[in-house]
Amino acid sequence: MKRLLFLICSLAIAQTKSDSRIAAILDDLAATHQFAEVAISPDGSRVVWVEEPKAEIYVKPVASGTASRLGSGRKIAWSPDSTRIAFLSDEKQPQLSVIPAKGGKSKKLTSLTGFLTDPQWSPDGTKIAVLFAENAAGGGGPLEAEPVETGVIGGEIHNQRLTIVDAASGASKQVTPADLNIYEYDWSPDGKTFALSAAPGPADNNWWIAKLYTMPIESGKMMEIFKPETQIAMPRFSPDGSTIGFIQGLMSDEGFTGGDVFTIPAGGGTAVNRTPRRKSSPSAIAWIAPQKILMTEFTGGSSAVTTLDLKSGETERLLKADENLHIGGNFGNFAISRDGKTAAAIRTDWQHPPEVWAGAVGDLKQITQANASHHPQWGEAKSIEWSSEGSSVQGWLLYPRDFDPSKRYGMIVSPHGGPANSVMPHWPGALFDPSVLAGLGYFVFFPNPRGSYGQGEAFTRANVKDFGYGDLRDVMTGVDAVLKTAPIDPNRLGITGWSYGGYMTMWTVTQTNRFKAAVAGAGIANWQSYYGENSIDEWMIPYFGASVYDDPKVYEKSSPITFIKQVKTPTLVVVGERDGECPMPQSYEFWHALKDQKVPTELVVYEGEGHMFRKPDHKRDVIARTLAWFEKYLQ
């Protein structure tokens, strides 16, 4: 009896310490300064950035001097002469505004009703284009919470249209057709034509079938110049206006770009792949000369900034870093001056919280000190490489805080979302992030299996019609490789992930009992039912080869629900109530099945949240629950 009381008291004390440690980590992360955007002036002299949570805009000279606060807003854009900054005001109905870069009073240009994004100045600085969805209640892409729908569903579509605003008077005009949604665009150097990626609405679903167009402003006629095999992103005119460059590749998520660099004559013609068989994944481009492109790219579990000479085909790497640097897209954090010599970036990795850097591309200097008081709550990170079925695979192993090589530790495996994505060193931030588990004494393993960016387009395509099979073999081979190199207890393994990582978590526990606990965030339990529930089903065709109605078997064979009788692993399931990418019924279906099989499980649905959680208390709660779940089952 005394021994039982001692064990109960010991467990209570350990739990109290664990709860206290969780709170300390989450408090520190919540206090970390976050930078949302960065942009460098075309002449390379000044940097402007946005700081959260109040969307405060700051500007600072690159060479020296102090930062000045300009106001509040998002979607910052420099004028061509580097004297003014356009932005969208931070209010319930954002409006396009302009402020002098040297400071002063901002000028509101528009009084529009709907969703606005992506302001870009005309080359002569007299106009500003924006994407505008008139009367749209929301926007921002499929990561955001889906609107509550009742009545006739799908009857009203609010397409984003290209709208030109006069920078002096504020007069605006929608210039693209109402039946097309514009995703991305670029001005021609003479300011007379646009390059655009577009598709019929609904916007969130049809990005995957967008085509490349040009549109002369005078006629307003959309001219299709390229119908891609897969997805396209970032159409950009060359400085002489003769060519349009873009990224094409197999992309599973809008705004998370990877593939190969292509160019096509601006008047139409044959598109040419400029990076065939490259063992990396270009993520964005910027022209720095008529025959030279600067690109950011995924390289294994790192990123690089590289120039590509179109005449010779030669490349030159200007910067390689164990972090995620990319121009534009979702959470863009790198910007380049007009001549390609000066850059600005929001830099961060597991050992360094985010700060703004600027200077020569290969010699960036830190220019902010917002997070000087924050230090990592976890141990060091090591890149791990292993061989799997003839391919080289890479991942990151995050060590526990206060690592003691004489001890044995549990390990959490975290497959990433996508699947077309890659885990790179980063400071835990906006979305569900298992990195914090290393602060509680776990190793955390982030594999980048087949289907990931970073090793070329063939590697990204290697899980087509094979979800859960080859990629899981890569993950498990990686787990075995890690067990040979670190003091990890093979009987204390957990697995967790979000989105495709949530699917991989659900799938893994149906295929193996090696994991003693699991947390599935925004997962997918049944590809067949998922096809008819999600708001972005067009992404699935390139991966499955056909719709679920034409080939249900290929969807069935990769569905966790097909093998649900094999699950023994205690699994926590969490999801946003209004997630359009991985709808809540998928989590409910998996949880219900586990409950029926008497497997320990719990389902938590977060009110009003989409695929990416926005409410700080919800983000904190889902991480705290995850940590507590693993503490319960992996002690």
LUMDREN-113270 format. One line per 5 residues: number of its first residue (from 1); for each residue x, y, z of C-alpha. Coordinates in Angstrom, 1 decimal, decimal comma. Layout:
N
NUM	X Y Z | ...
This chain:
635
1	0,0 0,0 0,0 | 2,9 2,4 0,8 | 4,5 1,6 -2,5 | 1,3 2,3 -4,3 | 0,9 5,7 -2,6
6	4,5 6,5 -3,4 | 3,9 5,7 -7,1 | 0,8 7,8 -7,2 | 2,5 10,8 -5,5 | 5,5 10,4 -7,8
11	3,3 10,5 -10,9 | 1,4 13,5 -9,6 | 4,7 15,4 -9,0 | 6,0 14,4 -12,4 | 2,8 15,6 -14,1
16	2,9 18,9 -12,3 | 6,5 19,4 -13,4 | 5,5 18,5 -17,0 | 2,5 20,8 -17,0 | 4,8 23,6 -15,7
21	7,4 22,9 -18,4 | 4,7 22,9 -21,1 | 3,4 26,3 -19,9 | 6,9 27,8 -19,8 | 7,6 26,7 -23,4
26	4,3 27,9 -24,8 | 4,6 31,2 -22,9 | 8,0 31,8 -24,4 | 6,8 31,0 -27,9 | 3,7 33,2 -27,5
31	6,0 36,1 -26,6 | 8,3 35,6 -29,6 | 8,1 38,5 -32,0 | 6,8 37,4 -35,4 | 7,6 39,0 -38,8
36	4,9 38,5 -41,4 | 6,4 40,1 -44,5 | 9,6 41,7 -45,8 | 10,3 43,7 -49,0 | 13,4 45,6 -50,2
41	13,2 48,7 -52,3 | 14,0 48,3 -56,0 | 17,1 50,4 -55,6 | 18,3 48,2 -52,7 | 18,5 51,1 -50,3
46	15,7 50,4 -47,8 | 13,9 47,5 -46,2 | 10,3 47,4 -45,1 | 8,7 44,7 -43,0 | 5,5 43,9 -41,1
51	5,5 42,8 -37,4 | 2,7 40,8 -35,8 | 0,3 40,7 -34,0 | -0,6 44,3 -34,8 | 0,6 44,4 -38,4
56	2,9 47,2 -37,7 | 4,9 48,4 -40,8 | 8,6 49,4 -40,2 | 11,1 50,8 -42,7 | 14,9 51,0 -42,3
61	17,9 51,9 -44,5 | 20,0 48,8 -45,4 | 23,3 50,5 -44,7 | 22,7 52,1 -41,3 | 20,2 54,1 -39,3
66	17,2 53,1 -37,1 | 13,9 51,7 -38,0 | 10,8 53,9 -38,3 | 7,2 52,9 -37,8 | 5,0 53,9 -40,7
71	1,6 52,6 -39,6 | -0,4 49,4 -39,7 | -1,2 47,2 -42,7 | -0,3 44,1 -44,7 | 0,7 43,2 -48,3
76	3,4 45,8 -48,7 | 4,7 46,8 -52,1 | 7,4 49,3 -53,1 | 6,9 51,9 -55,9 | 9,3 51,5 -58,8
81	11,2 54,7 -57,8 | 11,7 53,4 -54,2 | 9,9 56,4 -52,6 | 6,5 55,1 -51,7 | 5,0 52,0 -50,2
86	1,5 50,6 -51,0 | -0,2 48,4 -48,5 | -3,6 47,1 -47,4 | -4,9 48,8 -44,3 | -5,3 46,8 -41,1
91	-9,1 47,1 -40,5 | -12,2 45,0 -40,9 | -12,5 46,1 -44,5 | -8,9 46,6 -45,7 | -8,4 49,3 -48,3
96	-5,4 50,1 -50,6 | -3,3 52,9 -49,2 | 0,0 54,6 -50,0 | 2,6 56,2 -47,6 | 5,9 57,9 -48,3
101	8,9 55,7 -47,5 | 10,5 58,5 -45,5 | 7,3 58,6 -43,3 | 4,3 60,9 -43,1 | 0,6 60,6 -43,5
106	-0,8 57,7 -45,5 | -3,3 58,2 -48,2 | -6,3 55,9 -48,6 | -7,0 55,3 -52,3 | -10,0 52,9 -52,3
111	-13,4 52,4 -50,7 | -14,1 48,9 -52,0 | -16,3 46,2 -50,4 | -14,8 42,6 -50,6 | -11,5 40,9 -50,4
116	-8,3 42,6 -51,6 | -4,8 41,2 -52,0 | -1,5 41,4 -53,8 | -0,9 45,1 -54,7 | 1,7 45,7 -57,5
121	2,8 49,1 -58,9 | 2,8 49,8 -62,6 | 6,3 50,2 -64,0 | 5,8 54,0 -64,4 | 4,5 54,3 -60,8
126	1,2 55,9 -61,8 | -1,1 53,0 -61,1 | -1,4 50,1 -58,6 | -3,0 46,8 -59,5 | -4,8 44,6 -56,9
131	-6,7 41,4 -56,9 | -10,2 42,1 -55,8 | -13,1 39,8 -55,1 | -16,1 42,1 -54,9 | -18,6 41,5 -52,0
136	-16,6 38,4 -50,9 | -17,1 37,7 -47,2 | -13,7 36,1 -46,9 | -10,6 35,1 -48,9 | -7,0 34,3 -48,5
141	-7,1 30,8 -49,9 | -8,0 27,3 -48,7 | -6,0 27,6 -45,5 | -8,6 29,9 -44,0 | -11,8 28,9 -42,4
146	-14,6 28,1 -44,9 | -17,7 30,3 -44,6 | -20,8 28,8 -43,1 | -23,0 27,7 -46,0 | -26,8 27,3 -45,9
151	-29,4 27,5 -48,6 | -28,4 26,8 -52,2 | -24,8 25,7 -52,1 | -22,2 26,8 -54,7 | -24,6 29,2 -56,4
156	-22,6 32,4 -55,8 | -18,9 32,6 -56,8 | -16,8 35,7 -56,0 | -13,9 35,6 -58,4 | -10,7 37,6 -57,8
161	-10,5 40,1 -60,6 | -7,5 42,2 -61,5 | -8,4 45,8 -60,6 | -6,3 48,8 -61,5 | -6,2 51,8 -59,2
166	-5,0 55,3 -60,1 | -2,2 56,1 -57,6 | -3,2 59,8 -57,6 | -7,0 59,9 -57,7 | -7,9 56,4 -56,4
171	-10,2 55,7 -59,3 | -10,5 52,0 -59,9 | -11,5 49,7 -62,7 | -11,8 45,9 -62,9 | -10,1 44,8 -66,0
176	-10,3 41,0 -66,2 | -13,5 39,0 -67,0 | -16,0 38,2 -64,2 | -15,9 34,5 -65,1 | -12,2 34,0 -64,3
181	-10,4 33,9 -61,0 | -7,0 35,5 -61,2 | -4,4 33,8 -58,9 | -1,2 35,6 -59,7 | -0,1 38,2 -62,2
186	2,7 40,5 -63,3 | 3,0 43,8 -65,2 | 4,9 43,9 -68,5 | 7,9 46,3 -68,4 | 6,0 48,8 -70,6
191	3,0 48,6 -68,4 | 0,7 47,7 -71,3 | 0,1 43,9 -70,7 | -0,4 41,5 -67,8 | 0,8 37,9 -67,5
196	-1,7 36,0 -65,4 | -2,5 32,5 -64,1 | -6,3 32,1 -64,1 | -9,2 29,5 -64,0 | -12,9 29,7 -63,6
201	-14,1 29,8 -60,0 | -14,5 28,6 -57,3 | -11,1 30,0 -56,5 | -9,9 27,6 -53,8 | -10,6 24,5 -55,9
206	-9,4 25,5 -59,3 | -5,9 26,8 -58,7 | -4,7 23,3 -59,8 | -6,2 23,7 -63,3 | -5,1 27,3 -63,8
211	-3,7 28,3 -67,3 | -1,2 31,0 -68,3 | -2,7 34,0 -70,0 | -1,6 37,4 -71,2 | -4,0 40,3 -71,3
216	-3,3 43,7 -73,1 | -4,8 46,4 -70,9 | -6,2 48,3 -73,8 | -8,3 45,4 -75,2 | -8,9 43,5 -72,0
221	-8,9 40,3 -74,0 | -7,5 37,2 -72,2 | -5,2 35,2 -74,5 | -4,3 31,7 -73,3 | -0,7 31,0 -74,1
226	0,0 27,8 -72,0 | -2,0 24,9 -70,7 | 0,2 23,2 -68,2 | 0,5 19,5 -67,5 | 0,5 20,1 -63,7
231	0,4 23,3 -61,6 | 1,9 26,7 -62,5 | 2,9 29,6 -60,2 | 4,7 32,9 -60,3 | 4,4 34,2 -63,9
236	7,0 36,9 -64,3 | 7,9 39,1 -67,3 | 11,6 39,3 -68,3 | 13,0 42,9 -68,1 | 12,8 43,3 -71,9
241	9,2 42,0 -72,0 | 10,0 39,2 -74,5 | 9,7 36,2 -72,2 | 7,5 35,0 -69,3 | 9,1 32,8 -66,7
246	7,1 30,6 -64,3 | 7,3 27,5 -62,0 | 5,6 24,3 -63,1 | 5,4 21,1 -61,0 | 3,3 18,7 -59,0
251	2,1 20,9 -56,2 | -0,4 19,7 -53,6 | -1,1 23,1 -52,0 | -1,8 26,5 -53,4 | 1,0 28,9 -52,4
256	3,5 26,2 -51,4 | 5,4 26,2 -54,7 | 7,9 23,8 -56,1 | 8,8 22,3 -59,5 | 11,0 23,4 -62,4
261	11,6 26,8 -64,0 | 10,0 27,3 -67,4 | 10,1 30,1 -69,9 | 7,8 30,9 -72,8 | 7,7 33,7 -75,4
266	5,4 36,4 -74,2 | 3,5 36,2 -77,5 | 3,0 32,4 -77,1 | 4,9 29,4 -78,3 | 6,7 26,5 -76,8
271	7,4 26,4 -73,1 | 11,0 25,3 -72,3 | 12,0 23,6 -69,1 | 15,1 25,4 -67,9 | 15,9 23,1 -64,9
276	15,3 19,6 -66,2 | 16,5 16,8 -63,9 | 17,8 19,3 -61,4 | 18,2 17,7 -58,0 | 16,4 20,5 -56,2
281	13,0 22,1 -56,3 | 12,9 25,8 -57,4 | 10,3 27,6 -55,4 | 10,2 31,1 -56,9 | 11,9 33,3 -59,5
286	12,8 36,9 -60,1 | 14,4 38,3 -63,3 | 17,6 40,2 -62,7 | 18,6 40,6 -66,4 | 17,0 39,7 -69,8
291	18,8 36,4 -69,8 | 19,3 35,8 -66,1 | 16,8 34,5 -63,5 | 17,4 34,4 -59,7 | 15,6 31,6 -58,0
296	15,0 30,3 -54,5 | 15,0 26,6 -54,3 | 14,5 23,7 -51,9 | 17,7 21,6 -51,6 | 17,2 18,5 -49,5
301	16,1 19,8 -46,1 | 17,6 23,3 -46,8 | 17,2 26,2 -49,2 | 19,3 28,1 -51,6 | 19,4 31,3 -53,6
306	20,8 30,6 -57,1 | 21,1 32,4 -60,4 | 20,3 30,7 -63,7 | 21,8 32,0 -67,0 | 19,4 31,1 -69,8
311	21,9 31,3 -72,6 | 24,5 28,9 -71,1 | 22,2 27,0 -68,7 | 24,8 27,5 -66,0 | 23,8 28,2 -62,4
316	25,6 30,0 -59,6 | 24,7 29,5 -55,9 | 24,8 32,8 -54,1 | 23,5 31,5 -50,7 | 22,7 28,1 -49,1
321	21,3 27,9 -45,6 | 19,7 25,4 -43,3 | 16,5 27,4 -43,2 | 13,5 28,1 -45,5 | 14,1 31,1 -47,8
326	11,7 31,8 -50,6 | 10,2 34,6 -52,6 | 6,4 35,1 -52,4 | 3,9 32,3 -52,0 | 2,5 31,5 -48,6
331	4,7 33,1 -45,8 | 7,2 34,6 -48,3 | 10,3 35,7 -46,4 | 12,9 36,7 -49,0 | 13,0 39,7 -51,3
336	15,5 40,9 -53,9 | 16,4 44,3 -55,4 | 16,0 45,1 -59,1 | 19,6 44,3 -59,9 | 19,7 41,2 -57,9
341	22,6 42,3 -55,7 | 20,8 43,3 -52,5 | 18,3 41,2 -50,5 | 16,2 41,2 -47,4 | 15,0 38,2 -45,5
346	13,2 37,0 -42,4 | 15,7 34,5 -41,2 | 15,1 31,8 -38,6 | 16,1 28,2 -37,7 | 15,8 26,0 -34,6
351	18,6 27,8 -32,8 | 17,6 31,4 -33,8 | 14,2 33,1 -33,5 | 13,1 35,2 -36,5 | 14,8 38,5 -37,3
356	15,1 40,7 -40,3 | 18,4 40,6 -42,3 | 19,5 42,6 -45,3 | 22,6 43,3 -47,4 | 24,5 41,7 -50,2
361	22,8 38,4 -51,2 | 25,7 36,2 -50,0 | 26,5 38,4 -47,0 | 23,2 39,3 -45,2 | 23,5 41,2 -41,9
366	21,0 41,1 -39,1 | 19,2 44,5 -38,8 | 16,6 43,8 -36,0 | 17,0 42,6 -32,4 | 13,4 41,9 -31,6
371	13,9 38,4 -30,2 | 17,3 38,8 -28,5 | 15,9 37,6 -25,2 | 14,5 34,3 -26,6 | 16,6 31,2 -26,7
376	15,8 27,6 -27,9 | 13,9 25,5 -25,4 | 15,2 22,3 -27,2 | 18,5 20,8 -28,2 | 20,6 20,9 -31,4
381	19,4 19,7 -34,8 | 21,2 17,3 -37,1 | 20,5 16,5 -40,7 | 20,1 12,7 -41,2 | 20,4 10,9 -44,6
386	19,6 7,3 -45,3 | 19,0 5,1 -48,3 | 15,5 3,7 -49,1 | 14,8 1,5 -52,1 | 17,6 3,0 -54,1
391	16,9 6,6 -53,2 | 18,7 8,9 -50,8 | 16,3 10,4 -48,3 | 16,9 13,2 -45,8 | 15,3 14,4 -42,6
396	16,0 16,4 -39,5 | 16,6 15,1 -36,0 | 15,9 17,6 -33,2 | 17,6 16,6 -29,9 | 16,1 17,0 -26,5
401	16,9 19,9 -24,3 | 19,8 19,2 -21,9 | 20,6 16,0 -23,8 | 22,5 13,4 -21,8 | 24,1 10,7 -24,0
406	24,0 8,2 -21,1 | 20,2 8,3 -21,0 | 17,5 6,7 -23,2 | 14,8 8,9 -24,7 | 11,5 8,6 -26,4
411	11,1 9,9 -29,9 | 8,2 11,6 -31,8 | 8,2 11,2 -35,6 | 6,5 14,0 -37,5 | 5,7 13,5 -41,3
416	5,1 16,9 -42,9 | 2,0 18,2 -44,7 | 1,7 18,5 -48,4 | 2,8 16,0 -49,5 | 4,7 18,4 -51,8
421	6,6 20,2 -49,1 | 9,7 19,9 -47,0 | 10,7 20,4 -43,4 | 13,6 22,8 -42,9 | 15,0 24,3 -39,7
426	12,7 26,9 -38,2 | 11,6 28,5 -35,0 | 8,2 27,0 -34,0 | 5,6 29,5 -35,0 | 2,1 29,9 -36,5
431	0,9 26,3 -37,0 | 0,9 23,1 -35,1 | 4,6 22,3 -34,5 | 6,0 19,2 -32,7 | 9,4 20,9 -32,3
436	8,4 22,0 -28,8 | 8,3 18,3 -27,8 | 12,1 18,4 -27,7 | 11,7 20,8 -24,9 | 10,1 18,1 -22,8
441	12,8 15,5 -23,3 | 11,9 13,8 -26,6 | 13,9 13,4 -29,8 | 11,7 14,7 -32,7 | 12,3 13,3 -36,2
446	11,2 15,2 -39,3 | 11,5 13,0 -42,4 | 11,3 14,3 -45,9 | 10,3 11,1 -47,8 | 9,4 10,6 -51,4
451	6,8 13,1 -52,5 | 8,7 15,9 -50,8 | 10,4 19,0 -52,3 | 14,2 19,2 -52,4 | 15,4 16,4 -54,6
456	14,0 17,2 -58,0 | 10,6 16,8 -59,7 | 11,0 13,0 -60,1 | 11,3 12,6 -56,3 | 8,3 14,8 -55,8
461	6,2 12,7 -58,1 | 7,4 9,4 -56,6 | 4,2 8,9 -54,5 | 1,7 9,4 -57,3 | -1,0 6,7 -57,0
466	1,0 5,3 -54,0 | 0,0 7,4 -50,9 | 1,0 5,8 -47,7 | 3,1 3,0 -49,2 | 6,5 4,1 -50,5
471	6,5 7,3 -48,3 | 5,8 5,2 -45,2 | 8,6 2,8 -46,1 | 10,9 5,8 -46,4 | 9,8 7,1 -43,0
476	10,2 3,8 -41,2 | 13,6 3,2 -42,8 | 14,6 6,6 -41,5 | 13,3 5,7 -38,0 | 15,6 2,6 -38,1
481	18,5 4,7 -39,2 | 18,0 7,2 -36,4 | 17,7 4,4 -33,8 | 21,2 3,3 -34,8 | 22,7 6,8 -34,2
486	20,9 8,1 -31,1 | 20,0 6,7 -27,6 | 16,3 6,3 -28,3 | 14,1 3,7 -26,6 | 12,3 1,8 -29,5
491	9,4 1,1 -27,1 | 8,7 4,9 -26,6 | 8,0 6,0 -30,2 | 5,1 8,4 -31,0 | 3,9 9,9 -34,3
496	2,1 13,1 -35,1 | 1,4 15,4 -38,1 | -1,0 17,9 -39,6 | -2,8 17,8 -43,0 | -1,0 15,2 -45,1
501	1,0 14,6 -41,9 | -2,3 14,0 -40,1 | -3,2 11,5 -42,9 | 0,2 9,8 -42,6 | -0,3 9,5 -38,8
506	-3,7 7,9 -39,3 | -2,3 5,6 -42,0 | 0,8 4,6 -40,0 | -1,1 3,3 -37,0 | -3,1 1,1 -39,4
511	0,1 -0,4 -40,8 | 2,3 -0,9 -37,7 | 2,1 -1,1 -34,0 | 5,6 0,2 -33,4 | 4,2 3,6 -32,2
516	2,8 3,7 -28,7 | 0,9 7,0 -29,1 | -0,3 9,2 -32,0 | -1,8 12,6 -32,5 | -3,5 13,2 -35,9
521	-4,1 16,8 -36,8 | -6,5 17,7 -39,6 | -6,0 14,2 -41,1 | -7,7 12,2 -43,8 | -9,3 8,9 -42,9
526	-11,0 7,9 -46,1 | -9,9 9,2 -49,5 | -13,2 8,0 -51,1 | -15,5 10,1 -48,8 | -12,9 12,9 -48,6
531	-13,2 13,5 -52,4 | -16,8 14,5 -52,0 | -16,3 16,6 -48,8 | -13,3 18,8 -49,3 | -13,3 22,2 -51,1
536	-10,1 21,5 -53,2 | -10,7 18,2 -54,9 | -8,9 19,2 -58,1 | -5,5 18,7 -56,4 | -6,3 15,0 -56,2
541	-6,5 14,1 -59,9 | -2,8 14,5 -60,7 | -2,0 12,3 -57,6 | -4,6 9,6 -58,0 | -4,8 9,6 -61,8
546	-8,6 9,8 -62,0 | -11,6 11,0 -59,9 | -12,9 8,7 -57,2 | -15,9 8,1 -59,4 | -13,7 6,7 -62,2
551	-11,3 4,7 -60,1 | -12,5 4,2 -56,6 | -10,0 1,4 -55,9 | -6,9 3,6 -56,1 | -8,5 5,8 -53,4
556	-9,6 2,8 -51,3 | -6,1 1,2 -51,1 | -4,5 4,2 -49,5 | -7,4 4,9 -47,0 | -6,7 4,4 -43,3
561	-10,3 3,4 -42,8 | -9,8 0,3 -45,0 | -7,4 -1,1 -42,4 | -9,0 0,3 -39,3 | -9,3 -3,1 -37,6
566	-5,5 -3,2 -37,3 | -5,1 -0,1 -35,1 | -4,0 -0,6 -31,5 | -2,3 2,8 -30,9 | -3,9 5,4 -28,6
571	-4,7 8,3 -30,9 | -5,7 11,9 -30,2 | -7,6 13,5 -33,1 | -7,8 17,3 -33,5 | -9,3 19,4 -36,3
576	-10,8 22,8 -37,1 | -14,6 23,0 -37,3 | -14,5 24,8 -40,7 | -11,5 23,2 -42,4 | -12,1 23,0 -46,1
581	-8,8 21,3 -47,0 | -9,2 18,4 -44,5 | -12,8 18,6 -43,4 | -13,8 17,8 -39,9 | -16,0 14,7 -40,9
586	-12,7 12,9 -41,8 | -11,4 13,3 -38,2 | -14,8 12,3 -36,9 | -14,9 9,1 -39,1 | -11,4 8,0 -37,8
591	-12,2 8,8 -34,2 | -15,6 7,0 -34,4 | -13,9 3,9 -35,9 | -11,3 3,8 -33,1 | -13,9 4,2 -30,5
596	-15,8 1,3 -31,9 | -12,7 -0,8 -31,8 | -12,1 0,1 -28,2 | -8,8 1,9 -29,0 | -8,0 4,8 -26,6
601	-8,9 7,9 -28,5 | -10,2 11,5 -28,1 | -11,6 14,0 -30,7 | -11,3 17,7 -30,2 | -12,9 20,1 -32,7
606	-12,0 23,8 -32,6 | -14,8 26,2 -33,2 | -14,6 28,5 -36,2 | -11,1 27,3 -37,2 | -10,0 26,4 -40,7
611	-7,0 24,4 -41,9 | -4,6 27,0 -40,3 | -5,7 28,0 -36,8 | -5,9 31,7 -36,2 | -7,0 32,0 -32,5
616	-4,0 32,1 -30,2 | -5,8 30,2 -27,4 | -6,7 27,4 -29,9 | -3,2 27,1 -31,2 | -1,9 26,9 -27,6
621	-4,5 24,4 -26,6 | -3,8 22,0 -29,5 | -0,1 21,9 -28,7 | -0,7 21,5 -25,0 | -3,1 18,6 -25,6
626	-0,5 17,0 -27,9 | 2,2 17,3 -25,3 | 0,0 15,9 -22,6 | -1,1 12,9 -24,8 | 2,5 11,9 -25,4
631	3,4 12,4 -21,8 | 0,5 10,0 -20,8 | 1,4 7,2 -23,2 | 5,1 7,5 -23,6 | 6,3 7,8 -20,0
